[in-house]
Amino acid sequence: MWYLNDDLATPPPPPIIPPVRRQAGQKQPRSRLQTGPPTAQLLTPGCWLIQVVPRYADDVDPNLAIYPVLRGWDMRYVGTLRVEKCSADAVAGKKKVEPGSVRASGDLYVQRHPWTEAGTADPPPLTPPSPPVEIPIFRRQDYAFYFTVQSVTLLRDGQVELKLACFQFDAKKFAWNPAPILTATLHRAKPTEIPPAWRQPRPRPYLIGEVYNNLPTKVADLQIGWISPYLREASIAIATAPGLTAPTSNGQGDDVKSVFAKLDWKINVHAPITAPVNAAVWEAKDLHAFMTVLEEPVSFDDAWVYSALVVPRFDSAEVYGFGKMYDGGALDTDLIPREGLLVAADAKFPADARFGPAQGQMLKNVPRAAFFNFMHELGHAMGLFHRFTGSGFMQELVYFALRAAADQPPFPDNLPVSYHTPDEVRLRHHPDNFVRPKAVPYGVGYLAAPVPDTDIVTDVGSQLQLTVTPLRRVLPMGAPMRLELRLTNIQDGVKLPGPARLSLADGSVAGRVIAPNGQVRSFSAVAPLDYQSVADLDPRRSLFHGETLWRGPEGALFPAPGVYRVELEAIWVAPGGVARSATHCDVLIEAPENRRHQHAAIELLASEDVTLLLILRVSPDGASAVVNKRLTAAVKILRDSLEVQELRPSLAPLEARRLASTDLVQAAGLIDDDSWLTTSEIDYLLTQVKEAPPDIAKSAAVGRLIAVCRRKIMQAFCARHIDQAEVERLLGLEGGT
């Protein structure tokens, strides 16, 4: 698919390596352990455990060690090598793959010897994992290299030569350094060279050798041992709302295990547990909180576990909203990316003939579609994105309903039961940290589109105009910046397809902040571009949204005094392509005038977790111990900062919004005429008033809140932040006139 503005692409997948061609006079290597065509005979398909021990040497004189005082090993790389035996009917480009071809990739994790202890001459031997685990799992923080096998050659002396492209991973930038091509020469280990664990209960393939750079200088010693016929191993933990079941099969013989078995994955599906919640609609802020409580305690560095949650609905609308991978970006309340997926069993298909027998039905009553949806969301949790072309699970259900024709099976019988071929390659060979749960955040790591972004995107600013107005153009240091966004169809007499919603949280807005020193910090949407739905915008009508900016992936957006430029863009997938409208504004950050303000600003700017309180209004209650500690600290920082006169007007709405769903009276007491409220914050608070019990809604504190919100609405109208229709909508939330 297209993944726009992606400078963090993963390395290219490994090439398909044809069978090895032996030169005249070469002897067939003997092996009682391996059978099959030549290349597959040299590298048995499946997963290998690999160890690389670096050699400190000088490129000109290999005898000159950089650290000659080292008497033993100080570090090594361990990981896995995945060797896929390409199927006989596989096609690469337009050519059919030769039988016996393979594709191979692997990942390396660094392991260091304690620097305070003298190491042995050699690192510990490789040890295969103990059953029932077949494939070892390594610590995410130790991830170092992704490598692909570019070619396999059988040398005259019976050794195997591998050309390896090795990509070093930059964990801070989620980026890859340029890949040198290294040469590894391997031979079958002698019985005395094979660690004892690899000889029991039966001998397994084991190769040893050396690695050279292009000079060539020896740079490492290498050992690999075959451990499993599978390439990867993972588990799925499932929690369901009362009365619901997890759609892990389609009722026609296909299930999660069978799909992944064809991809050479070993998948374990845990027995579902029941979530003690009977809500018809699960709110976004509750989804992750329940997942952290319900999932089994597990070390994220000891297991690959994807958490699936099956609920009635997560959207108030009954039609569509079948599922989502909700544990991504800013919605990740336990600060661990990409671990949760959601299926909405009671969401309905529209009453549209194109949906065949599924029209008007709930998802749970259409087993084939429910299974497809489960696999779609699981694909997201494994790092896959929506497809704009092609087929497979990562297409959307609607796509197959729209293409169903008289000469094809009707929906849902036309739903495939596999991932599209490029996605199958990714699941087999994508780097570990882009596939495993709780590693690289969702939203980075795909190859760029085959044409430049500037050519993909149509600038529609002359038709749909985006404007932005800061609520305050001068801010105290440490305060978040509040913006009023407006996207207007400025065409006369023409409806135009715009985004259904305008906001960071819904994925249609992103941008960057340029500091006084020229440093650029980005802020991005919670949801990816291709989640966006489109809605017609009438002539001269507008979409409105109040946005709050505080932090981005690079940290605080406004970390020091000075003038900042904020550049924003609304971007969405229109019927004919990708549409974009952009704008900008400036804001001045003032230096603290006293020590109390300075201390509070430093605390706010340094806290990564305060942003979670801003987005989800989460509370520490019910979270894990680590999460509880971090969120409790963030709440304390926010509450302490409310006591600072310079910061209270900007922070009070954040705390009020966090408290409103659980203690509306306390939340209302924080708001007064000095509070800086965006129209979206007013919308949320008045919605809470409308849904509150009568005795709460009629309390004096809530009455004052309503009065403040009314005045703020009229101020926004006078400042042209909103139009008359938006005024009427907001006042209608609490029955005002």
Secondary structure as UniProt FT lines:
FT   TURN            4..5
FT   TURN            24..25
FT   HELIX           38..42
FT   STRAND          46..54
FT   TURN            62..63
FT   TURN            68..69
FT   STRAND          75..85
FT   TURN            88..89
FT   STRAND          91..92
FT   TURN            93..94
FT   STRAND          95..96
FT   TURN            99..100
FT   STRAND          102..112
FT   TURN            115..116
FT   TURN            131..132
FT   HELIX           140..142
FT   STRAND          143..154
FT   TURN            156..157
FT   STRAND          160..170
FT   TURN            171..174
FT   STRAND          175..176
FT   STRAND          181..188
FT   HELIX           191..193
FT   HELIX           196..198
FT   STRAND          206..212
FT   STRAND          218..228
FT   STRAND          232..240
FT   TURN            242..243
FT   HELIX           256..261
FT   TURN            262..264
FT   STRAND          265..269
FT   STRAND          273..274
FT   HELIX           284..294
FT   TURN            300..302
FT   STRAND          305..311
FT   STRAND          323..324
FT   HELIX           329..331
FT   TURN            333..334
FT   STRAND          340..344
FT   TURN            345..346
FT   HELIX           353..358
FT   TURN            359..360
FT   HELIX           363..365
FT   HELIX           367..381
FT   TURN            382..383
FT   TURN            393..394
FT   HELIX           397..403
FT   TURN            406..407
FT   TURN            411..414
FT   HELIX           421..429
FT   HELIX           432..435
FT   TURN            437..438
FT   TURN            442..443
FT   HELIX           453..456
FT   STRAND          457..459
FT   TURN            461..463
FT   STRAND          464..470
FT   STRAND          474..476
FT   TURN            477..478
FT   STRAND          481..489
FT   STRAND          496..499
FT   TURN            504..507
FT   STRAND          509..514
FT   TURN            516..517
FT   STRAND          520..523
FT   HELIX           529..531
FT   STRAND          534..537
FT   TURN            539..540
FT   STRAND          542..549
FT   STRAND          551..552
FT   TURN            553..554
FT   STRAND          555..556
FT   STRAND          562..574
FT   TURN            575..576
FT   STRAND          577..590
FT   HELIX           595..606
FT   HELIX           610..616
FT   TURN            621..622
FT   HELIX           625..641
FT   TURN            642..643
FT   TURN            645..647
FT   HELIX           648..659
FT   TURN            660..662
FT   HELIX           664..668
FT   TURN            669..670
FT   TURN            673..674
FT   HELIX           679..691
FT   HELIX           694..697
FT   HELIX           700..718
FT   TURN            719..720
FT   HELIX           724..732
FT   TURN            733..735
//
